[in-house]
Amino acid sequence: MRKLWPGLLVLAAAVAFSLWAAPQLPEQVATHWGVSGEPDGWSSRRTLLVLMPLVAVGMALLMLVLPKIDPRKASWAQHGSTYWALVNLLIAFFGVMHFLMVGYNLGWPIDITTVVVSAMGVLFAAIGNMMPRMRPNWFMGIRTPWTLSDDTNWRKTHLMGGYLFTAAGVIMVLAALLGLPGLVFIVGATITLAALVPIIYSYLLWREQQAVRR
């Protein structure tokens, strides 16, 4: 757990804030928002207080186990620090989302769509910067049959994926802050392209390699 202290510290701060805020929250609180940014799902105050923290802690426990059961354990000596940075980032992301959800229900003037999309953009950009440092493994990165079967394919695909994820993150942040029309479509298309293009690229690299061998 010591490797997770930065993320857990952010989460603990968010939980401490929510416990302080609990007496000021209504019994029924917003926990889901529609495309317009207006709440369309409601839960009890208790659900709001425990939902995100429990998800974050559950994910942290799972992430502690994954390196131990990876068939390619040797890679962790090369990219272990990148993995733990990613896990801390994800835990912190859940902590920030918890903080914002509580703040919204306290009556803060939060445009939830802008804030969440911006936070997702920062997350994508950060993951993009980490991708080139990821090494072949079964639980992190762009795991296709072609990247997992060839280390060169993995390296080239993650270099491209890093650029795409970083660009996607920047686009998402700008689109949210500028209030561009069709924000949901922009975010969906950006995420789809950032995820799909590296997969296609890894396949094309494999096809090229097969052609050379013939």
C-alpha positions in Angstrom: 0.0 0.0 0.0 3.0 2.3 0.5 3.2 2.8 -3.3 -0.3 4.1 -3.4 0.0 6.8 -0.7 -0.2 9.8 -3.1 -3.5 8.7 -4.6 -4.9 7.5 -1.2 -4.0 10.8 0.3 -6.1 12.6 -2.2 -8.9 10.2 -1.7 -8.7 10.5 2.1 -8.8 14.3 1.8 -12.0 14.0 -0.3 -13.5 11.6 2.2 -12.7 13.8 5.1 -14.3 16.7 3.3 -17.4 14.7 2.6 -17.7 13.6 6.2 -17.5 17.2 7.3 -20.1 18.2 4.7 -22.5 15.3 5.5 -24.7 17.1 8.0 -25.2 19.9 5.4 -26.3 17.5 2.6 -30.0 16.8 1.9 -31.3 13.2 2.4 -31.6 12.8 -1.4 -28.7 13.9 -3.5 -27.8 13.9 -7.2 -25.4 11.1 -8.2 -25.9 11.0 -12.0 -26.1 13.8 -14.6 -27.4 13.8 -18.1 -25.8 15.2 -21.2 -27.1 18.7 -20.4 -25.3 18.7 -17.1 -28.6 18.5 -15.2 -29.0 15.7 -12.6 -31.2 12.8 -13.7 -30.4 10.3 -11.0 -30.7 10.5 -7.3 -29.5 8.5 -4.3 -29.4 8.6 -0.6 -26.8 10.8 1.2 -25.2 7.6 2.5 -24.7 6.2 -1.0 -23.0 9.5 -2.1 -20.6 9.3 0.8 -19.5 5.7 0.2 -19.9 5.0 -3.5 -16.7 6.6 -5.0 -14.4 5.8 -2.1 -15.4 2.2 -2.1 -14.9 2.0 -5.9 -11.5 3.6 -5.6 -10.4 1.3 -2.7 -11.6 -1.8 -4.5 -9.7 -0.7 -7.6 -6.6 -0.1 -5.6 -6.7 -3.6 -4.0 -7.2 -5.1 -7.5 -4.2 -3.2 -8.9 -2.0 -4.4 -6.1 -2.7 -8.0 -7.2 -2.4 -7.7 -10.9 1.4 -7.4 -11.2 1.8 -10.6 -9.2 -0.3 -12.7 -11.6 1.0 -11.2 -14.9 2.5 -13.9 -17.1 5.1 -11.2 -18.2 6.3 -10.3 -14.7 9.7 -9.4 -16.0 8.3 -6.3 -17.6 7.4 -4.9 -14.2 11.1 -4.3 -13.3 11.1 -1.8 -16.3 7.8 -0.1 -15.9 6.8 -0.6 -12.3 7.1 3.1 -11.5 4.8 4.0 -14.5 2.2 1.5 -13.4 2.1 2.9 -9.8 1.9 6.4 -11.2 -1.1 5.4 -13.3 -2.8 3.7 -10.3 -2.3 6.7 -8.1 -3.6 9.0 -10.9 -6.8 6.8 -11.1 -7.3 6.8 -7.4 -6.9 10.6 -7.2 -9.3 10.9 -10.1 -12.0 9.1 -8.1 -11.2 11.3 -5.1 -11.6 14.5 -7.2 -14.9 13.2 -8.6 -16.1 12.4 -5.1 -15.2 15.9 -3.9 -17.0 17.5 -6.9 -20.1 15.5 -6.4 -20.3 16.4 -2.8 -19.7 20.1 -3.6 -22.4 20.1 -6.2 -24.9 18.7 -3.7 -23.8 21.5 -1.2 -25.0 24.0 -3.8 -21.7 25.0 -5.3 -22.2 26.5 -8.8 -20.5 23.7 -10.6 -21.0 23.0 -14.3 -20.7 19.3 -13.9 -20.3 18.5 -17.6 -17.4 21.0 -18.1 -15.6 19.8 -14.9 -16.0 16.1 -15.6 -14.9 16.3 -19.2 -12.0 18.5 -18.3 -10.9 16.1 -15.6 -11.2 13.2 -18.1 -9.1 15.2 -20.6 -6.4 15.7 -18.0 -6.5 12.0 -17.2 -6.2 11.0 -20.9 -3.3 13.4 -21.5 -1.5 12.0 -18.4 -2.0 8.4 -19.6 -0.8 9.4 -23.0 2.5 10.7 -21.5 2.9 7.4 -19.7 2.3 5.1 -22.6 5.7 5.2 -24.2 7.2 4.0 -20.9 4.9 0.9 -20.7 6.4 -2.5 -21.5 4.6 -5.6 -22.7 2.2 -6.9 -20.0 -1.3 -8.3 -19.8 -3.0 -5.6 -17.7 -1.8 -2.1 -18.8 -1.6 -0.4 -22.1 -2.8 -1.3 -25.6 -3.1 -5.1 -25.4 -3.8 -6.6 -28.8 -2.7 -10.0 -30.1 -0.1 -8.2 -32.2 1.4 -6.0 -29.5 1.5 -8.9 -27.0 3.3 -11.2 -29.5 6.0 -8.7 -30.6 7.9 -6.3 -28.4 8.7 -4.0 -31.4 5.0 -3.8 -32.3 4.2 -3.0 -28.6 6.8 -0.2 -28.5 5.7 1.5 -31.8 2.0 1.1 -31.0 2.4 2.7 -27.6 4.5 5.6 -29.0 1.6 6.4 -31.4 -1.0 5.7 -28.7 0.8 8.1 -26.4 0.5 10.9 -28.9 -3.1 10.1 -29.6 -4.2 9.9 -26.0 -2.4 13.2 -25.2 -4.0 14.9 -28.1 -7.4 13.5 -27.2 -6.9 14.8 -23.6 -6.0 18.3 -24.9 -9.0 18.3 -27.3 -11.4 17.3 -24.5 -10.2 20.0 -22.1 -10.4 22.7 -24.7 -13.8 21.6 -26.0 -15.1 21.6 -22.4 -13.6 25.0 -21.4 -14.7 26.6 -24.6 -18.2 25.2 -24.3 -18.1 23.9 -27.9 -21.5 22.7 -29.3 -21.8 19.0 -29.6 -19.5 18.4 -26.7 -20.7 14.8 -26.1 -20.1 13.9 -29.7 -16.7 15.5 -29.7 -15.7 13.6 -26.6 -17.1 10.3 -27.9 -15.4 10.6 -31.3 -12.1 11.7 -29.7 -12.1 8.7 -27.3 -13.1 6.3 -30.0 -10.4 7.4 -32.3 -7.7 7.4 -29.6 -8.7 3.9 -28.7 -9.3 2.4 -32.2 -6.4 3.9 -34.2 -3.6 2.2 -32.2 -5.4 -1.1 -32.5 -5.6 -0.8 -36.3 -2.0 0.4 -36.3 -0.7 -2.6 -34.4 -2.5 -4.9 -36.8 -1.0 -3.1 -39.9 2.5 -3.3 -38.3 2.0 -7.1 -37.9 0.8 -7.4 -41.5 3.9 -5.5 -42.6 6.1 -7.7 -40.6 4.5 -10.9 -42.0 5.0 -9.6 -45.5 8.7 -8.9 -44.9 9.2 -12.5 -43.5 7.7 -14.0 -46.7 
